[in-house]
């Protein structure tokens, strides 16, 4: 699974096509951040080293992504 995540992260980090409002770039950067933390077990209850309540933090990050959609952060 880690190999799959590494390949996914590498793909996301490639230079995306230019868009005038940076919506695509913002989306890719935000997704990369969440995927990297997942890869590093930061949302695991026992292996994380970053958050006291990792599942709550994961939920907050996903809610923020959803709110960014509503607010237009990812619009092109």
WOGI-V230326 format. One record per residue. N is the residue number from 1. RES is the residue in three letters. PSI is psi in whole degrees, -180 to 180 (NA if undefined). OMEGA is omega as a letter, one per 30 degrees, with the letter a starting at -180 (NA if undefined). Layout:
{{N & RES & PSI & OMEGA} {N & RES & PSI & OMEGA}}
This chain:
{{1 & UNK & -39 & a} {2 & UNK & -38 & l} {3 & UNK & -41 & l} {4 & UNK & -44 & l} {5 & UNK & -41 & l} {6 & UNK & -43 & l} {7 & UNK & -40 & l} {8 & UNK & -46 & l} {9 & UNK & -43 & l} {10 & UNK & -43 & l} {11 & UNK & -44 & a} {12 & UNK & -31 & a} {13 & UNK & -12 & l} {14 & UNK & 152 & a} {15 & UNK & 116 & l} {16 & UNK & 164 & l} {17 & UNK & 148 & l} {18 & UNK & 141 & l} {19 & UNK & 143 & a} {20 & UNK & -29 & a} {21 & UNK & 6 & a} {22 & UNK & 20 & a} {23 & UNK & -45 & a} {24 & UNK & -43 & l} {25 & UNK & -43 & l} {26 & UNK & -44 & l} {27 & UNK & -48 & a} {28 & UNK & -43 & l} {29 & UNK & -43 & a} {30 & UNK & -40 & l} {31 & UNK & -41 & l} {32 & UNK & -43 & a} {33 & UNK & -46 & a} {34 & UNK & -43 & a} {35 & UNK & -41 & l} {36 & UNK & -42 & l} {37 & UNK & -37 & l} {38 & UNK & -43 & l} {39 & UNK & -35 & a} {40 & UNK & 13 & l} {41 & UNK & 25 & a} {42 & UNK & -11 & l} {43 & UNK & 9 & l} {44 & UNK & 136 & a} {45 & UNK & -28 & a} {46 & UNK & -23 & a} {47 & UNK & -7 & a} {48 & UNK & 154 & l} {49 & UNK & 9 & a} {50 & UNK & -37 & a} {51 & UNK & 139 & l} {52 & UNK & -35 & l} {53 & UNK & 83 & a} {54 & UNK & -36 & a} {55 & UNK & -35 & l} {56 & UNK & -41 & l} {57 & UNK & -41 & l} {58 & UNK & -47 & l} {59 & UNK & -44 & l} {60 & UNK & -41 & l} {61 & UNK & -41 & l} {62 & UNK & -38 & l} {63 & UNK & -37 & l} {64 & UNK & -41 & l} {65 & UNK & -44 & l} {66 & UNK & -41 & l} {67 & UNK & -34 & l} {68 & UNK & -35 & l} {69 & UNK & -48 & a} {70 & UNK & -41 & a} {71 & UNK & -7 & l} {72 & UNK & 12 & a} {73 & UNK & -29 & a} {74 & UNK & 9 & l} {75 & UNK & 144 & l} {76 & UNK & NA & NA}}
